[in-house]
Amino acid sequence: MEVDMREATNGGKPASITRQKANMKAALKEIERRRREQERTDKTQLESIIGSAMLAAMERNAELKVTVQRTLQTADLSRPNRAFLKSKGWL
């Protein structure tokens, strides 16, 4: 009985199965990358929409603005973000 060296080096599996497995893993990895990218895009869009709505609401409601300012004072913000908010009068 002859042994195909390609099969022998792939753990006894035909090379085509090994290629298919590799292709499927690559396709799954790409699907996951696209999903993560879409999640980031969706989050950015939500932040923009909600942020715009909140800013507009705070222009109409001084009490809401004070509540948001108090929340920002205790929020876990990076130094650059805190400095930016302070320069804009939010802190």
JOMOHU-V805795 format. One line per field, one symbol per residue. phi: phi as a letter, one per 30 degrees, with the letter a starting at -180 (. if undefined). psi: psi as a letter, one per 40 degrees, with the letter a starting at -180 (. if undefined). burial: I if it has 16 or more other ideal C-beta (glycine too) atoms within 10 Angstrom, else O. A space follows every 50 residues. Layout:
phi: ???
psi: ???
burial: ???
This chain:
phi: .dcddddddciicdedddddddddddddddddddddddddddddddeddd dddddddddcbddddddddddddcddcdeddddddddcicb
psi: hihhddddeffeiidddddddddddddddddddddddddddddddddddd dddddddddehddddddddddddeigiidddddddddeee.
burial: OOOOOOOOOIOOOOOOOOOOOOOOOOOOOOOOOOOOOOOOOOOOOOOOOO OOOOOOOIOOOOOOIOOIOOOOOOOOOOOOOIOOIOOOOOO
